[in-house]
Amino acid sequence: MAKEKPSLNGTAMLAEIRRRAEIGQAPSDESFEQRYPALFSLLTNGQIDPTHVADGNFIRLSNNNGDWLLTVGVPALGMFGEVQDRTFDLVLTKLETALAANKIDWKANLKRPAKPRLLKEPGK
């Protein structure tokens, strides 16, 4: 009889997620990456400079009075942007186009300082 793997408790699972985030393990979703390269890059590569990274970039989909509202966020920088359209395909395409052309209307929360994570000490 095969030995069952013990299930991870909440803390162990979070530690595993953090470990994967630190090594920069991106999802292997070639079709998404080819169709939406700017969005894929924003979600999977938070590198700001050689020593800093913005963790936790996300997209959120919600219903806004019958249209899809897609919010993209970069919490480490306190910034987010939104696009809205009537279909999911249109809103994804609109977000990709705005990100690729650097034409997204970013909003910043200036009440909180930016908190990118330090990857390594400069000069080490």
C-alpha positions in Angstrom: 0.0 0.0 0.0 1.4 3.4 -1.0 2.1 5.8 1.7 -0.1 8.9 1.6 1.5 12.3 1.5 0.7 14.4 4.5 -1.4 17.4 3.6 0.1 20.8 4.2 -1.3 23.0 6.9 -2.1 26.7 6.1 1.3 28.0 7.2 3.3 25.3 5.3 1.2 26.0 2.2 1.9 29.7 2.4 5.6 29.0 2.9 5.6 26.9 -0.3 3.8 29.6 -2.3 6.3 32.2 -1.0 9.2 29.9 -2.0 7.9 29.6 -5.5 7.3 33.3 -5.7 10.9 34.0 -4.7 12.3 31.8 -7.4 10.1 33.6 -9.9 8.2 30.5 -11.1 5.7 31.7 -13.7 2.8 29.6 -15.0 3.6 27.7 -18.2 0.7 28.9 -20.3 2.1 29.5 -23.7 -1.2 30.3 -25.4 -2.0 33.1 -22.8 1.5 34.4 -23.1 1.3 34.6 -26.9 -2.2 36.2 -26.9 -1.6 38.7 -24.1 2.2 39.2 -23.8 2.1 42.5 -21.9 -0.4 41.2 -19.4 1.5 38.0 -19.0 4.7 39.9 -18.3 3.1 42.2 -15.8 1.6 39.2 -13.9 4.7 37.0 -14.0 7.7 39.3 -13.8 7.6 41.9 -11.1 11.2 42.8 -11.5 11.7 46.6 -11.0 15.4 46.8 -11.2 18.3 44.3 -10.5 17.7 44.4 -6.8 13.9 45.0 -6.3 10.7 43.2 -7.2 7.0 44.1 -6.9 5.3 41.0 -5.5 1.6 40.1 -5.9 0.6 41.8 -9.2 -3.0 40.8 -10.0 -6.0 41.2 -12.2 -9.6 41.2 -10.8 -12.7 40.7 -12.9 -16.0 42.1 -11.8 -19.4 43.0 -13.1 -20.0 46.7 -13.4 -23.5 47.6 -14.3 -23.6 44.8 -17.0 -20.1 45.4 -18.3 -16.9 43.5 -17.4 -14.5 45.6 -15.3 -11.0 44.4 -15.3 -8.7 45.8 -12.7 -4.9 45.3 -12.8 -3.0 46.0 -9.6 0.6 46.4 -8.5 0.2 46.5 -4.7 3.9 46.9 -3.9 3.8 50.2 -5.8 0.3 51.1 -4.6 -1.0 51.4 -8.1 -3.9 50.1 -10.2 -5.6 50.6 -13.5 -9.0 49.6 -14.9 -10.6 48.9 -18.2 -14.2 48.1 -19.0 -16.1 46.6 -21.9 -19.2 44.5 -22.7 -17.5 41.1 -23.3 -14.7 39.3 -21.6 -12.7 39.0 -24.8 -13.1 42.7 -25.5 -12.0 43.7 -22.0 -8.9 41.4 -22.1 -8.0 42.8 -25.5 -8.5 46.4 -24.3 -6.3 45.8 -21.2 -3.5 44.1 -23.4 -3.6 47.0 -25.8 -3.4 49.6 -23.1 -0.6 47.9 -21.3 1.4 47.3 -24.5 1.1 51.0 -25.5 1.6 52.2 -22.0 -1.7 54.0 -22.2 -3.4 52.6 -19.1 -4.7 55.2 -16.7 -2.8 54.2 -13.6 -4.0 55.5 -10.3 -1.6 55.6 -7.3 -2.3 55.5 -3.6 0.1 58.2 -2.4 -1.0 57.8 1.2 1.1 54.7 1.5 4.8 54.3 0.5 5.8 51.9 -2.3 7.1 48.7 -0.8 9.0 46.6 -3.4 10.8 43.6 -2.0 14.6 43.7 -1.9 16.0 40.7 -3.9 19.6 41.1 -2.8 21.8 43.7 -1.1 23.5 46.0 -3.6 27.1 44.9 -4.3 26.6 41.4 -2.9 
